[in-house]
Amino acid sequence: MTAPTSAPPAEHTPGADPERWPDIVALPRASRARTAVAERVVRHALGRLPIRARLAGRKDIGLGGPLMDIRDPDAFFRRIGASGLIGFGESYMAGEWDAPDLVGVLTVLADNAADLVPRPLQRLRGVWAPRRPAAQMNTPEGSRDNISHHYDLSNELFALFLDETLSYSSAVFRGFPAEHDLLPAAQHRKIDRLLDAAGVGQGTRLLEIGTGWGELAIRAAARGARVVTVTLSAEQRALARTRIREAGYEDRVEVRLSDYRQVTGDYDAIVSVEMVEAVGEEFWPVYFGTLDRLLAPGGRIALQAITMPDDRLRASRATYTWIQKYIFPGGLLPSTEAVERITTGHTRLRTTRRIRFGAHYAETLRLWRERFTERAAEVDALGFDAVFRRMWTFYLAYSEAGFRSGYLDVQQLLLTREETA
């Protein structure tokens, strides 16, 4: 007989705004049976890892390593029982667990991601894992909402932890460990590699999909290119236009508030930096088909993309994740194989060069995370509360751990069109 459902959710995070954080303030509904299964699975997983999980009032778990301090085990297991990895992240946001070395703990978990859940339960993922809400689908209207959720938070917030170039993607360093004052040069190195790959120079008609805050467009214009750059973020567009004007390139750069699917014309070069992750799997053929349609004969496309292993993509593609719920609605990382399947099956584009540099993203994220932590008081002054700060810290640490473990990678791809005779 199924165990009865627990009592209605109780307020759990005093002082947090229940309207802003409903699933943090209140513990979720979860049956005793589901919570018990979650505890058993988590205990078994942690017990085999080089980690030390300290459970308040209970015996420690793990083989020893970075400390995971589970302050409220009952709430922790209940959240995981109710919503899996979403609950794991929400429990951190609620302060129910913490870690002196958060990246260290998350890196151990990322190293063992494929085996944390027993194989029989993995095969039942469709039963127990939350499904992505239909509202997050990346239709033209949905994409605007999804992009706004993240990039329209506050230009001032991003400026607190990014460097002066306002580049929100992996830098390319000369060596490790990196320092924050090296970030501007490392970001320019990344941008220049992309522009070089795409052959951007005097007179190039360049399309950029995903403006960011305008740094790539500025550097392309400085080479003599004519740039059209598109974004769905009104906040980014406003600041990018200001920065481009102040740099003296307003006559060479047009910043459009537009979906990539609405772009017309043809371009000698197309560049897009870490934008394909926001497209959504169902629209990958449309995205790459659009690149094919817009590329002039003999043109080049340079992309920077975060990738994940193909087997993990296939296993988790339909699962609703913590990152999708709180950070990037509608996002999904492609795999190298998925890009090849889509471009080969739906376009005339072919990958002719590939450079991987995941370790550089780990360093980039570390610098962002450290600066974000150092400026917590300034984040607070912008109106972002303690739950937001824990959420953002978890996001940056979670991402860094993905790259440190090798679970995630970042690549620069050169695509050219396979011309028919």
C-alpha positions as CSV (number, residue, x, y, z in Angstrom):
1,M,0.0,0.0,0.0
2,T,1.3,3.5,-0.9
3,A,2.3,5.6,2.1
4,P,0.0,8.6,2.7
5,T,1.1,11.9,1.4
6,S,2.7,14.2,3.9
7,A,1.1,17.2,5.4
8,P,0.7,20.4,3.4
9,P,3.9,22.3,2.8
10,A,5.1,24.3,5.7
11,E,7.0,27.6,5.6
12,H,10.7,26.8,5.7
13,T,12.8,29.8,5.0
14,P,11.9,32.7,7.3
15,G,12.4,36.1,5.8
16,A,12.3,35.0,2.1
17,D,9.6,36.4,-0.1
18,P,7.0,33.7,-0.6
19,E,5.8,35.3,-3.9
20,R,9.3,35.5,-5.3
21,W,10.4,32.1,-4.0
22,P,7.3,29.9,-3.4
23,D,9.2,26.6,-3.8
24,I,12.0,27.7,-1.4
25,V,9.8,29.2,1.3
26,A,7.6,26.1,1.4
27,L,8.7,22.5,1.6
28,P,7.2,20.4,-1.2
29,R,4.6,17.7,-0.9
30,A,6.2,14.3,-1.1
31,S,5.0,10.9,0.1
32,R,6.9,9.2,2.9
33,A,7.7,6.3,0.5
34,R,9.2,8.7,-2.2
35,T,11.2,10.5,0.5
36,A,12.5,7.2,1.9
37,V,13.5,6.0,-1.6
38,A,15.3,9.3,-2.2
39,E,17.2,9.0,1.1
40,R,18.2,5.5,0.3
41,V,19.4,6.4,-3.2
42,V,21.3,9.5,-1.9
43,R,22.9,7.6,1.0
44,H,24.0,4.8,-1.3
45,A,25.5,7.3,-3.9
46,L,27.3,9.5,-1.4
47,G,28.6,6.5,0.5
48,R,30.7,5.4,-2.6
49,L,32.2,8.9,-3.3
50,P,35.3,10.7,-2.1
51,I,33.2,13.2,-0.1
52,R,32.2,13.7,3.5
53,A,28.5,14.3,3.9
54,R,27.8,15.5,7.5
55,L,24.2,15.0,8.4
56,A,23.0,16.9,11.5
57,G,22.2,14.4,14.2
58,R,23.1,11.4,12.1
59,K,26.2,9.4,11.0
60,D,28.5,10.9,8.3
61,I,28.4,9.4,4.8
62,G,31.2,9.1,2.3
63,L,34.8,8.0,1.8
64,G,36.3,11.4,2.9
65,G,36.9,14.5,0.9
66,P,35.3,17.9,0.5
67,L,32.7,18.5,3.2
68,M,29.0,18.6,2.4
69,D,27.2,19.9,5.5
70,I,23.6,18.8,5.4
71,R,22.0,20.9,8.2
72,D,18.4,19.8,7.7
73,P,18.4,16.1,6.5
74,D,14.7,15.7,6.6
75,A,14.1,18.7,4.4
76,F,17.0,17.8,2.1
77,F,15.7,14.3,1.4
78,R,12.1,15.5,1.1
79,R,13.0,18.0,-1.6
80,I,15.0,15.4,-3.6
81,G,12.2,12.9,-3.2
82,A,9.7,15.5,-4.6
83,S,11.8,16.8,-7.5
84,G,15.2,15.1,-7.8
85,L,18.0,17.4,-8.8
86,I,15.7,20.5,-8.8
87,G,15.1,19.7,-5.1
88,F,18.9,19.3,-4.6
89,G,19.5,22.9,-5.8
90,E,16.4,24.3,-4.0
91,S,17.7,22.8,-0.8
92,Y,20.9,24.7,-1.2
93,M,19.0,27.9,-2.0
94,A,17.0,27.3,1.2
95,G,20.2,26.9,3.3
96,E,19.4,23.3,4.2
97,W,22.9,22.3,3.1
98,D,26.2,24.1,2.4
99,A,29.8,23.4,1.7
100,P,33.0,25.3,2.5
101,D,34.3,24.1,-0.9
102,L,31.1,24.1,-3.0
103,V,32.9,23.6,-6.3
104,G,34.8,20.7,-4.8
105,V,31.6,18.9,-3.7
106,L,29.9,19.6,-7.0
107,T,32.9,18.4,-9.0
108,V,32.9,15.1,-7.2
109,L,29.2,14.7,-8.1
110,A,29.7,15.8,-11.7
111,D,32.6,13.3,-12.0
112,N,30.1,10.5,-11.1
113,A,27.0,12.0,-12.7
114,A,26.3,8.9,-14.9
115,D,26.2,6.5,-11.9
116,L,24.6,8.5,-9.1
117,V,21.2,7.1,-9.8
118,P,20.9,3.2,-10.0
119,R,20.4,1.9,-13.6
120,P,16.9,0.6,-12.9
121,L,15.8,4.0,-11.7
122,Q,17.5,5.7,-14.7
123,R,15.3,3.6,-17.0
124,L,12.3,5.0,-15.1
125,R,13.4,8.6,-15.6
126,G,10.2,9.4,-17.5
127,V,8.1,8.4,-14.4
128,W,10.0,10.2,-11.6
129,A,11.7,13.2,-13.3
130,P,9.8,16.5,-13.8
131,R,9.0,17.4,-17.3
132,R,9.8,20.7,-18.9
133,P,6.8,23.1,-19.0
134,A,5.3,23.7,-22.4
135,A,5.6,27.5,-21.8
136,Q,9.4,27.2,-22.0
137,M,9.4,26.1,-25.6
138,N,11.5,28.4,-27.7
139,T,9.0,29.7,-30.1
140,P,9.7,33.3,-31.2
141,E,7.5,34.5,-28.3
142,G,8.8,31.9,-25.8
143,S,12.4,32.8,-26.7
144,R,11.8,36.4,-25.8
145,D,10.4,35.5,-22.4
146,N,13.2,32.9,-21.8
147,I,16.0,35.3,-22.7
148,S,14.4,38.2,-20.7
149,H,14.3,36.0,-17.6
150,H,18.1,35.9,-17.5
151,Y,19.6,38.7,-19.5
152,D,17.1,41.4,-18.4
153,L,17.8,40.9,-14.7
154,S,20.0,44.0,-14.5
155,N,22.9,45.3,-16.5
156,E,24.4,46.5,-13.2
157,L,24.3,43.0,-11.7
158,F,26.3,41.6,-14.6
159,A,28.8,44.5,-14.4
160,L,29.5,43.6,-10.8
161,F,31.2,40.3,-11.6
162,L,32.2,40.5,-15.3
163,D,35.2,42.4,-16.5
164,E,35.2,45.7,-18.4
165,T,34.5,44.0,-21.7
166,L,31.2,42.7,-20.3
167,S,31.8,39.4,-22.0
168,Y,29.6,36.7,-20.6
169,S,31.2,33.6,-22.2
170,S,34.4,31.6,-21.8
171,A,37.7,33.5,-22.1
172,V,40.9,32.0,-23.5
173,F,43.9,32.4,-21.1
174,R,47.6,32.1,-21.8
175,G,48.0,30.0,-18.7
176,F,46.6,28.9,-15.3
177,P,45.8,30.0,-12.7
178,A,44.2,33.1,-14.1
179,E,43.6,36.4,-12.4
180,H,40.8,38.8,-12.8
181,D,42.9,41.6,-14.3
182,L,43.8,39.2,-17.1
183,L,40.1,38.7,-18.1
184,P,39.8,41.6,-20.6
185,A,42.8,40.4,-22.6
186,A,41.6,36.8,-22.4
187,Q,38.1,37.8,-23.6
188,H,39.6,39.7,-26.5
189,R,41.8,36.7,-27.4
190,K,38.6,34.5,-27.5
191,I,36.8,37.1,-29.7
192,D,39.7,37.5,-32.0
193,R,40.0,33.8,-32.6
194,L,36.4,33.7,-33.7
195,L,36.7,36.7,-35.9
196,D,39.9,35.3,-37.5
197,A,38.2,31.9,-38.1
198,A,35.3,33.7,-39.8
199,G,37.7,35.8,-41.9
200,V,36.3,39.1,-40.6
201,G,38.2,42.1,-42.0
202,Q,37.8,45.3,-44.0
203,G,34.4,45.4,-45.7
204,T,33.1,42.0,-44.3
205,R,29.4,41.9,-44.0
206,L,29.1,40.2,-40.5
207,L,26.0,38.9,-38.8
208,E,26.3,38.3,-35.0
209,I,23.5,36.2,-33.4
210,G,23.4,37.1,-29.8
211,T,24.8,40.6,-29.1
212,G,25.7,40.3,-25.5
213,W,26.8,43.8,-24.5
214,G,28.5,44.6,-27.8
215,E,32.2,43.8,-27.4
216,L,32.4,41.4,-30.3
217,A,30.6,43.9,-32.6
218,I,33.0,46.6,-31.5
219,R,36.1,44.6,-32.3
220,A,34.7,43.5,-35.6
221,A,33.9,47.1,-36.5
222,A,37.4,48.1,-35.6
223,R,38.6,45.7,-38.3
224,G,36.5,47.5,-40.8
225,A,33.5,45.1,-40.9
226,R,29.9,46.2,-41.3
227,V,28.0,44.5,-38.5
228,V,24.4,43.5,-38.0
229,T,23.9,42.1,-34.5
230,V,20.7,40.7,-33.1
231,T,19.5,40.1,-29.5
232,L,16.2,39.5,-27.7
233,S,17.3,41.3,-24.6
234,A,16.1,44.9,-24.4
235,E,18.5,45.6,-21.5
236,Q,21.5,44.3,-23.4
237,R,20.5,46.1,-26.6
238,A,20.3,49.5,-24.8
239,L,23.7,49.2,-23.2
240,A,25.3,47.6,-26.3
241,R,24.2,50.6,-28.4
242,T,25.6,53.0,-25.9
243,R,29.0,51.2,-25.7
244,I,29.2,51.0,-29.5
245,R,28.4,54.7,-29.9
246,E,31.0,55.6,-27.2
247,A,33.6,53.4,-29.1
248,G,32.9,55.5,-32.2
249,Y,31.4,52.7,-34.4
250,E,27.8,53.6,-34.5
251,D,28.0,54.0,-38.2
252,R,29.3,50.5,-38.7
253,V,27.1,48.5,-36.3
254,E,23.3,48.0,-36.3
255,V,21.9,46.4,-33.1
256,R,18.5,44.9,-33.7
257,L,16.0,43.6,-31.2
258,S,15.1,40.6,-33.3
259,D,14.8,36.8,-33.3
260,Y,17.4,35.0,-35.4
261,R,14.6,33.5,-37.4
262,Q,13.5,37.0,-38.6
263,V,16.9,38.0,-40.1
264,T,17.1,38.3,-43.9
265,G,19.8,39.0,-46.4
266,D,23.2,37.3,-46.9
267,Y,26.4,37.7,-45.0
268,D,30.1,37.0,-45.7
269,A,30.6,35.8,-42.1
270,I,28.3,34.8,-39.2
271,V,29.5,34.6,-35.6
272,S,27.5,33.4,-32.6
273,V,28.9,33.0,-29.1
274,E,27.2,30.5,-26.7
275,M,23.7,31.2,-28.1
276,V,22.9,27.8,-29.5
277,E,22.4,26.6,-25.9
278,A,19.3,28.8,-25.7
279,V,17.7,27.5,-29.0
280,G,16.1,24.4,-27.7
281,E,16.5,20.9,-29.3
282,E,13.3,21.1,-31.3
283,F,14.6,24.3,-33.0
284,W,18.2,23.2,-33.7
285,P,17.3,22.3,-37.3
286,V,15.7,25.8,-37.7
287,Y,18.7,27.5,-36.1
288,F,21.3,25.8,-38.3
289,G,19.0,26.0,-41.3
290,T,18.9,29.8,-40.7
291,L,22.7,30.0,-40.6
292,D,22.8,28.1,-43.9
293,R,20.2,30.4,-45.5
294,L,21.9,33.6,-44.4
295,L,25.5,32.7,-45.4
296,A,26.8,34.1,-48.7
297,P,28.6,31.8,-51.1
298,G,32.1,31.2,-49.8
299,G,31.2,32.5,-46.4
300,R,32.2,31.2,-43.0
301,I,30.5,30.6,-39.7
302,A,32.3,30.7,-36.3
303,L,30.4,29.4,-33.3
304,Q,31.3,29.1,-29.7
305,A,29.2,26.4,-28.0
306,I,29.0,24.7,-24.6
307,T,28.6,20.9,-25.1
308,M,27.7,17.9,-23.1
309,P,28.3,14.1,-23.7
310,D,25.9,12.7,-26.3
311,D,24.8,9.8,-24.0
312,R,23.8,12.3,-21.3
313,L,22.0,14.5,-23.8
314,R,20.0,11.5,-25.0
315,A,19.2,10.4,-21.4
316,S,18.2,13.8,-20.0
317,R,16.9,15.8,-23.0
318,A,13.3,15.7,-21.8
319,T,14.0,16.3,-18.1
320,Y,13.2,19.6,-16.5
321,T,16.3,20.7,-14.7
322,W,17.2,23.2,-11.9
323,I,19.1,25.3,-14.5
324,Q,16.0,25.5,-16.7
325,K,13.8,26.4,-13.8
326,Y,15.9,29.1,-12.2
327,I,18.6,30.3,-14.6
328,F,18.1,29.5,-18.4
329,P,14.5,28.7,-19.2
330,G,14.2,26.6,-22.3
331,G,18.0,26.0,-22.5
332,L,19.6,22.7,-23.5
333,L,23.3,22.0,-24.2
334,P,24.0,20.2,-27.5
335,S,26.5,17.5,-27.9
336,T,29.2,17.4,-30.6
337,E,27.3,14.5,-32.2
338,A,24.0,16.3,-32.1
339,V,25.5,19.3,-34.0
340,E,26.9,16.9,-36.6
341,R,23.6,15.1,-36.9
342,I,21.6,18.3,-37.4
343,T,24.0,20.0,-39.8
344,T,24.5,16.9,-41.9
345,G,20.8,16.0,-42.0
346,H,19.3,19.4,-42.4
347,T,21.8,21.8,-44.0
348,R,24.7,22.1,-46.4
349,L,27.0,23.2,-43.5
350,R,29.9,21.1,-42.4
351,T,32.3,21.5,-39.4
352,T,35.8,22.0,-40.8
353,R,37.6,23.0,-37.6
354,R,37.0,22.4,-33.9
355,I,38.9,23.7,-30.8
356,R,38.1,22.6,-27.3
357,F,39.0,24.6,-24.2
358,G,36.8,23.5,-21.3
359,A,39.5,24.2,-18.7
360,H,39.5,27.8,-19.7
361,Y,35.7,28.0,-18.9
362,A,36.3,26.6,-15.4
363,E,38.8,29.4,-14.8
364,T,36.5,32.0,-16.2
365,L,33.7,30.9,-14.0
366,R,35.9,30.8,-10.9
367,L,36.9,34.4,-11.5
368,W,33.2,35.4,-11.9
369,R,32.2,33.5,-8.8
370,E,34.9,35.0,-6.7
371,R,34.0,38.5,-7.8
372,F,30.3,37.9,-7.3
373,T,31.0,36.7,-3.7
374,E,33.3,39.6,-3.0
375,R,30.5,42.0,-4.1
376,A,27.7,40.5,-2.2
377,A,26.8,43.8,-0.5
378,E,26.6,45.5,-3.8
379,V,24.4,42.7,-5.2
380,D,22.1,43.2,-2.1
381,A,22.1,47.0,-2.8
382,L,20.7,46.3,-6.3
383,G,17.7,44.6,-4.6
384,F,18.7,41.0,-5.0
385,D,18.0,39.1,-1.8
386,A,19.8,36.3,0.1
387,V,18.0,33.5,-1.8
388,F,19.0,35.0,-5.1
389,R,22.6,35.3,-4.0
390,R,22.7,31.6,-3.0
391,M,21.0,30.7,-6.3
392,W,23.5,32.6,-8.3
393,T,26.4,31.2,-6.3
394,F,25.1,27.7,-6.9
395,Y,24.7,28.3,-10.6
396,L,28.3,29.6,-11.0
397,A,29.8,26.8,-8.9
398,Y,27.6,24.1,-10.6
399,S,28.8,25.3,-14.0
400,E,32.4,25.5,-12.9
401,A,32.3,22.0,-11.6
402,G,30.9,20.7,-14.8
403,F,33.9,22.0,-16.7
404,R,36.4,20.9,-14.0
405,S,35.1,17.4,-14.2
406,G,35.1,17.3,-18.0
407,Y,31.3,16.6,-17.9
408,L,30.9,19.9,-19.9
409,D,33.1,21.3,-22.6
410,V,33.3,24.5,-24.7
411,Q,34.3,24.6,-28.3
412,Q,34.9,27.0,-31.1
413,L,33.6,25.5,-34.4
414,L,34.2,26.7,-37.9
415,L,31.4,25.8,-40.3
416,T,31.5,26.2,-44.1
417,R,29.0,25.3,-46.7
418,E,29.4,22.2,-48.8
419,E,28.7,23.7,-52.2
420,T,27.0,21.5,-54.8
421,A,28.4,21.2,-58.3
